[in-house]
Amino acid sequence: MKNVTISDVAKAAGVSVTTISRYLNGNFSKMSSETKAKITTTIQQLNYHPSASARKMRTNQSKMIGVIVGDVSNVFSSLLFSGIYEILQPRDYSVLLLNANNSASEERQGINRLLEQEIDGLIIQPSQPNFKNYQVILKNHVPMVTVDREVSDQPETVGKVVTNNFQASRQFGAELIKAGYDQLLLISSTTVPISAQVPRIKGFKDSVKETASRVIELNLAGHTDDWLPQQIRHYLNQGKKTVVVSLMGPLLFKTLTAFQELQLTFPDQIGLASFDDWDWSKFVSDGIDLMQQDPKEIGRSAAKTLLTTIKEPKAVTPATQLIPATRVWGHSF
């Protein structure tokens, strides 16, 4: 069967193509309720779906927003997307989600694929460190907002929504030092140079300056599952009061697994702290001490910023919007 066109709908409904176009654009001011009902019924009967390119030609909008995340398997991405969708869906936007898999090449492919779809805007958790890699988006006159990760040389006209990772980590580190820990083991898994874990590591390292405490990063990327418990055992044998800090929610599971293998209990044998848990770690022991970011609010803020830019391309958007992390109290150190 051939694709149903706007002309087919107009002929079947007994109205002009212009009237159908007004209907599709939500312009009902000069349309009777009977005509509106007839067009609705005809569209349903013919199973008509206006193409994005046709809509773009009529309204200069495709009503599609692209979203690219670094790792779709991370709960952060699901919550981020949920916040974005919460803002865009009621405004009649379709949201296309792509996974970059923390890969520059896959991210570039995703950007090209979305640009081919003639999206109206893009929200991206970047996997590449320099903004020159994203100039193609602006050259195609597509508004964009970056989230979670900070790209160097990003123009102030491009929106950015991030957590105060450095400040929150420095605060968290100072709290751990005050609690008497002289060895902080940071559990990370950094596969891209602009991971949000990077400013967290810097914040913890800054917190131990001019103290007797030390920070040691244990990067799990490229290691087998038995590597982490071996490393924790090694540093515990050095006789220092030790706290383990998971820099991402998914890494907290790996940390707890390592503790179980080593038969370590917290906080009596070792301290434990983490970034993010998505509301489950309160059920572990007497609760785990956290620094919790808010990916849903990051998503909502990014979507609002993008909509403003789409509506008013020359409007001045904030260079950076900070969504502060929240301290969640437990009894794990």
Sequence and secondary structure as in RCSB ss.txt:
>XXXX:A:sequence
MKNVTISDVAKAAGVSVTTISRYLNGNFSKMSSETKAKITTTIQQLNYHPSASARKMRTNQSKMIGVIVGDVSNV
FSSLLFSGIYEILQPRDYSVLLLNANNSASEERQGINRLLEQEIDGLIIQPSQPNFKNYQVILKNHVPMVTVDRE
VSDQPETVGKVVTNNFQASRQFGAELIKAGYDQLLLISSTTVPISAQVPRIKGFKDSVKETASRVIELNLAGHTD
DWLPQQIRHYLNQGKKTVVVSLMGPLLFKTLTAFQELQLTFPDQIGLASFDDWDWSKFVSDGIDLMQQDPKEIGR
SAAKTLLTTIKEPKAVTPATQLIPATRVWGHSF
>XXXX:A:secstr
     HHHHHHHHTS HHHHHHHHTT  TT  HHHHHHHHHHHHHHT    HHHHHHHHS   EEEEEES TTSH
HHHHHHHHHHHHHGGGT EEEEEE TT HHHHHHHHHHHHHTT SEEEE   SSBGGGGHHHHHTT  EEEESS 
 BT  TTSEEEE  HHHHHHHHHHHHHHTT SEEEEEE   STT THHHHHHHHHHHTTTSS EEEEEE TT  T
THHHHHHHHHHTTT  EEEEESSHHHHHHHHHHHHHHT  TTTTSEEEEE  SS GGGSTT  EEEE  HHHHHH
HHHHHHHHHHH TTS   S EE   EEE  S  
